[in-house]
């Protein structure tokens, strides 16, 4: 078993981006600017956004955080999105999910200018990705692809099983893993809450990507000997032994599953850190106008 260490890989990627940003600015380029909209005070979202802002500072980006109360109206939030769309200094921005239930996430996501959609959630970017055209790849799938590349994991001809069909992870991951390039050329099975014989399907996976939001759901009896296991899940689970009162768990029971794998991601310290790298990469592309002129 080898650990796919998100901390080490993300640190390497951020160092590479920082070096490129320094060259870009020295050549007269504009300092990349990433903005974030945060509604309410969800603990996980607060932590994630704070990590994004720290990463921006580390690599030489400008960052802006716009905070709003959880009772903000959808109309007011759309105005904030429009303001960032029209701000020439902002290269890319994200709207941190989840949003309060009275606000339609799809409505907000579709209001983001695709050229500034560095989360890769807009239908235009998703559609371009599906067609193999230049697009911002959703940040978490981007991070997973980078892990596979940097570990040199073979994907061609492999059976990849994805648990979860979300628009943020499961669906784009299933598309990316079957495309005719590396990483890709997998035979992909996408599974979800209504899938029958889920365990039996997972047992056939050479590469198992788990993104369903159920702590420690996948146990050793789901996993084929020698499989690559990518755990996207991250949940707070009550833990009286911790000062914080909770532990961070993935969707995979790590201690149970790890001995059977060839590669596995830890939680924390795995895919979450790589997601931020995807966001930073997309923002730099936006600053350089690589995808949209």
N, C-alpha and C positions, 0 to 999 in steps of 0.2 A: 504493500500500500504506500502510495506517495501522496503527500498533502498538496493540494492546489492552494497555495498560500496567497490569499488576496492581498494581504498586507504587503508582502514583498513585491508582488507583481504590480500592484497599484503604485507603490513608491517608485518603482522603475519607470512606469509610464509617466508619472507626474514629473519626474526628473527630465525625461525626454521632451515633454511638452514645454517645461520651463526653459530649456535650452533653445527650443525652436521659437518661443515667444521673445526671448532676448534678441535673437537674430532678426526676427520680424520687426521689432521696435527699432533696433539699431539701423535697419534698412529704411526707416521712415514709416513703418506700419503703425496703425492705431492700436493702442492697448486694448485687448479684448475685454468686453464688459458683459457680465452675466448678471441678470436680475432674477429675483424670486418673489413670488406672491405667497404669503402664508396667511391662511384664514383660521382663526381660533388658536388654541394652545394645546393641540394634541402632542403628547409627550414624544412619541416616535417621530412625528413630523418635525418637531422642534430640534431634536437631536440630529436628524438627517440634514435639515437646512443649515444648521450651525456647522456641520461637517463640510458642506458644500462651500460655505463662505470661507472657512479656514483654508480649504484647498485652493480657492481662488487667490487668496493672499500669498500662499506658498509659491505659486507658479507665476505670479506677476499679472493676474487679471484684476480688473476693477469689479467689485461686486456691490449690488444694491438689494436690500431686503425691504419689501413693502408688507407691513402687517395690517391685518384687518380683524375686527371683532367677528365672532361667529354668527352674529345676527345681521351681517351685511346683506343687502339685497342682491339678487342676481344682476339687476340693472347696474348697481354701483360697481360690482365686480367686473362686469363687462366694460364699464367706463375705464377701470384701471388697466384692463387688458388693452383697450384701444390706445390708452396713453403710452404704454410701453411699445405697442406696435408702431406708433408715430414718433418715438424718441430716436433720433438718428444716432445717438451715442450708445444705445443699448443694442448689442449684437444678437443676443439671445436671451430668452427668459423662460422660466418654468412656473406653472401654477401647481403648488404642492398638493398632492392628493393624500387622503380623501378630503372632499369638501362637505360642508353641512348638507343635510338631506334636502333642504329647501332649494338648493342650487343644483341645476343639471350639469353634471361634469361634461357631458358631451357638448352641450351648448357652449360652455366656457372653452373647451379644447378646440372646438371648431372656429372660435373667434380669434384664436392666436394666428398671427401671420405665419404661414408655413416656413418662410425664410428665417423666422426667429424661433421656431418650434424645436429647440435643442433637446427636448425630451423625446422627440420623434413620435408624438402621439397623434398629430393631425392626420386626417384621412388622406391628404395629398402626399405626405411623407410615407405613410403606410402603403398607399397605392404604388408609389414609385419603388419602394422596397420590394413589393410583390413582383413587380415587372423587371426587377434587376437594374433599375435606373439609379443614378446618383441621388441619394437621399440621406437625411439624418436617420441613422439606425437607432431605435429605442435604446435608451442608455443601459438597461440591464442586459438585454440580449447582446449588445455590443461588448459588454464586460465579459460575458460568458465566452463569446467567440475569441476574445483576446487571451483568456485563460487556456483555451484549447490550443491556440496557435503557439503560445509561449512555452507550453509544456510539450509541444510537438506530438500531440495526440492524433492518431490516424482516425479519420472520419469516413473516408470513402468506402462505400459498400457496407457500412455498419448499420445496425438497427438502433435507431434513436427513439426512445419513448419519452414523451412529454406528459407529465401529469399536471393538468391545469390548462384552461383555454382562455385566460384573460387577454385582453387587447394589449396589455402592457408587457407581458412576458410570454405566456404559453403560445398564443397565436403567432406572433412574429418569430419566436424561436422555432416553431415547427416549419415555417416557411424558409428561414435562413438555413436550417440544417439539411434541407433537401435541394438547395440550389446547386448549380453545376460549377462549383468552385470550392476552394478550401478556406475555412472549414465548411463542409457540406457533402453532397453526394451520398447522404444517408437515405435509407428507407425509414420514413418517419411515421410513427403512430402517435396521435394526440388523444389523450384520455381525459376524463373529467368525472364529475360526481355521479353521472348516470351510466358510466361504463360498467358493463358486466365483466366478470372474470378479470378484474384489474390486477390482482396479484399475479395471475398466470401470464398476463401480457407483460408486466414488468420483468418477470423472470427471463424473458427472451431478449431484454435490452442489453446491447453493448454499451450504450450511453443512456443514462437515465437522468432526466432533468425534472426536478420536483419543485412545483410552484403552486401549491394549493392552499397554503395558509393554515395548516393543521399541525401543531407541534408534534414532532417525533412520530408522525404517521407511518413513515416507511421504516420497516424493520428488516432484519437480515433475510427473512423468508421471501421478501419481494425482489431480492437482488441476485443476479447471476454471478458466479465466481469470476472475478477479474473485470467486472464492469466498471465503467467510469460513472461516478455519481456526482451530480451538480445540484446542490441544495440552495434554492432561491429563498426559501421561507425564512422569516424572522418574526418571532412572537415573544411577547413578554409573558412569562409564566410565574405565578406566585411562588416564592421561595423564602421561607422564614429564616433560612440560614444565611441569606444575603442581607447586607446593610440596606440595600436599596429596596428590599422586599420582593424582588423578582429576579429571575434568570432569563437570559436570552436563549431561545431554542429555535432550531431550524425545523423543517418538515421531515428531516431524516433523523432517526435515532443513531447518532454518530457512533457511539461506543459499540453498538450492536452490529452496525452495518460495515464500518471501516475495515475490519479484518478480511472481508470478502472482496474488497475493491482493488482495482489497480491504481485509481486516482479518486480522491474525494475532496470536496470543499468543506471547510469548517464553518460553524456559525457560533459566535461572530468571527470576523476575520476572513470571510470568503467573498461571496458574490457582491455583498453590499458595498464594499470598498471599491470594487470594480465598476459598479454602476456610476459612481461619481466620476471615474475616469472617462466613461462614455459621454457623460454630460460635458466635461471639460473639452474633450476632443471635438464634440459637435460645436461648442461655442467658438473654439479656435477656427474651425472650418467656416463658421458664420462670419467671423471677423475678416477672414481672408476671402470671403465670398466664393468659396469653392463649389458650393452646391447651387446657390441662387445668386444671380448678378444684381 
